[in-house]
Amino acid sequence: MSKICQITGKKAMVGNNVSHSKRRTKRTFEVNLFTKKFYWVEQDTWISLKVSANGLRTINKVGLDAAIKKASDKGYLYA
């Protein structure tokens, strides 16, 4: 399973480490991911999702059912 948020679709970005002498080397900016279990009331079951901190805020704001529906429409959610 890759390091991609299942709600927002966020994934690692590539950038540069810049030293004091301005020498640049490649690095990755990883996503702040959590593996969380949620109780899905509509399906009466527990589900486990890999979500970012922003994804947790989205679930808190719009609700689990709406967040899952939006993520599956955009293709972020995988089984």
C-alpha positions in Angstrom: 0.0 0.0 0.0 1.5 3.3 -1.0 1.7 6.5 1.0 -1.4 8.2 -0.5 -4.3 9.7 1.5 -7.5 7.8 0.6 -9.7 10.8 1.2 -7.8 13.8 -0.3 -5.4 11.9 -2.7 -2.4 13.7 -1.3 1.0 12.0 -2.0 4.7 12.6 -1.6 6.2 15.6 -3.4 9.8 15.9 -4.7 12.0 18.9 -3.9 15.5 19.9 -2.9 17.6 19.9 0.2 19.5 23.2 0.1 22.7 23.5 2.0 24.3 26.6 3.4 26.4 26.8 0.2 23.2 26.5 -1.9 24.2 23.0 -3.1 20.9 21.1 -4.0 20.2 17.4 -3.6 16.9 15.7 -4.2 14.5 14.8 -1.3 10.9 13.9 -0.8 8.2 15.7 1.2 6.2 12.8 2.7 2.5 13.1 3.6 1.4 13.2 7.2 -0.5 9.9 7.1 -2.4 8.0 9.8 -4.0 4.6 9.7 -7.4 5.2 11.4 -10.4 3.0 12.0 -13.8 4.7 11.5 -17.3 3.4 12.3 -19.4 3.8 9.2 -23.0 4.2 10.5 -24.6 3.9 7.0 -23.0 0.5 6.4 -23.0 -0.5 10.1 -19.3 -1.6 9.9 -15.8 -0.5 10.9 -13.4 0.6 8.1 -9.7 1.2 8.2 -8.4 4.2 6.1 -5.0 5.7 5.5 -5.8 9.4 5.9 -3.7 12.6 6.1 -4.2 15.2 8.7 -6.1 17.3 6.1 -8.3 14.2 5.4 -9.2 13.9 9.1 -10.3 17.5 9.0 -12.4 16.9 5.9 -14.1 13.9 7.6 -14.8 16.0 10.7 -16.2 18.8 8.6 -18.5 17.0 6.1 -18.9 13.6 7.7 -17.5 10.1 6.9 -20.2 9.2 4.3 -19.9 12.4 2.3 -16.1 12.2 2.4 -16.0 8.6 1.2 -18.5 9.3 -1.6 -16.4 12.3 -2.8 -13.2 10.3 -2.6 -14.6 7.4 -4.6 -16.0 9.7 -7.2 -12.5 11.2 -7.7 -10.8 7.8 -7.7 -8.8 8.3 -4.5 -10.4 5.5 -2.5 -9.2 2.0 -3.2 -10.2 -1.3 -1.4 
